[in-house]
Amino acid sequence: MNDRPLSALPSRTARVVAFVSVLVAGAAGGTIGYALVDVQCTGECAVPSGIAMLVGSVSFAAGMSVVAVLGLRAMGEWRERGDQ
């Protein structure tokens, strides 16, 4: 018999994986944003590259956070159906 209390909260491992995936997506977005501006810019490009890195990081992390939340909610629904 499983003695864990009923909860819609996903497991700790699933939450850690979701958090790490958001961090990885943010890093990838920052790298892509920086690279796009770095390839196209000539001369002093520190500010445009930094802005592109920030925008890429935030947008990719935000997109991945939506995917992570949807995945964690789906896991909670699967667990709920298994408990019934």
DOSE-355568 format. One line per field, with one value per residue (C-alpha): residue number from 1; z, x, y. Coordinates in pm, 1 decimal. Layout:
! DOSE-355568
num	(NUM/...)
w	(Z/...)
u	(X/...)
v	(Y/...)
//
This chain:
! DOSE-355568
num	(1/2/3/4/5/6/7/8/9/10/11/12/13/14/15/16/17/18/19/20/21/22/23/24/25/26/27/28/29/30/31/32/33/34/35/36/37/38/39/40/41/42/43/44/45/46/47/48/49/50/51/52/53/54/55/56/57/58/59/60/61/62/63/64/65/66/67/68/69/70/71/72/73/74/75/76/77/78/79/80/81/82/83/84)
w	(0.0/-82.4/226.8/53.4/99.5/-199.8/-371.7/-717.6/-659.3/-895.2/-755.8/-649.9/-935.4/-1191.4/-1050.5/-1054.5/-1414.9/-1512.8/-1339.2/-1501.4/-1842.3/-1802.0/-1713.1/-2011.9/-2245.9/-2112.7/-2169.8/-2522.2/-2598.5/-2472.6/-2682.9/-2994.0/-2938.7/-2886.0/-3190.4/-3420.2/-3333.9/-3324.4/-3678.7/-3820.3/-3626.5/-3713.9/-3487.1/-3123.1/-3057.2/-2681.8/-2606.4/-2896.4/-2823.0/-2455.3/-2532.0/-2776.5/-2516.0/-2254.7/-2488.3/-2612.6/-2261.1/-2125.1/-2422.4/-2439.8/-2062.5/-2065.1/-2346.7/-2173.8/-1846.2/-2021.2/-2157.8/-1815.9/-1637.0/-1891.2/-1853.3/-1473.5/-1484.5/-1719.1/-1478.7/-1195.7/-1396.9/-1484.2/-1117.8/-1019.8/-1269.1/-1138.7/-783.1/-875.4)
u	(0.0/123.4/119.0/193.7/-67.3/-280.0/-136.6/-138.0/219.9/464.7/759.4/1070.4/1267.4/1014.8/1026.4/1408.1/1413.6/1165.5/1373.4/1697.1/1528.0/1420.6/1779.5/1919.9/1665.2/1755.6/2124.4/2054.9/1841.0/2109.6/2371.4/2153.7/2065.3/2428.4/2542.8/2281.4/2385.8/2756.7/2746.6/2561.4/2723.1/3044.0/3239.1/3138.5/2866.7/2871.7/2536.8/2338.4/2487.8/2399.5/2044.1/2003.6/2141.7/1896.6/1596.6/1689.1/1742.0/1416.8/1205.9/1344.6/1316.6/959.1/864.8/1025.3/855.5/517.5/612.9/741.5/422.9/207.5/419.9/402.6/25.8/-7.6/198.2/-34.1/-338.5/-183.7/-105.0/-459.9/-605.4/-373.2/-490.0/-855.5)
v	(0.0/347.1/570.3/898.9/1172.1/1262.5/1566.0/1719.3/1831.4/1656.4/1467.5/1655.3/1499.3/1620.8/1972.9/1976.0/1853.4/2124.9/2393.3/2276.9/2265.7/2630.1/2725.6/2535.4/2695.2/3040.2/2974.4/2849.6/3154.4/3387.6/3215.4/3228.8/3595.7/3691.0/3494.4/3646.5/4000.1/3918.9/3781.0/4082.0/4366.7/4548.3/4780.3/4829.3/4572.3/4517.9/4684.7/4532.7/4189.4/4222.2/4327.7/4039.5/3799.6/3927.4/3915.3/3567.8/3434.5/3571.7/3466.7/3113.5/3066.5/3197.1/2961.7/2665.6/2752.1/2725.8/2385.1/2274.2/2381.3/2201.1/1888.8/1898.4/1946.0/1648.8/1438.1/1540.8/1437.7/1101.9/1041.0/1135.3/887.9/620.1/680.3/632.8)
//
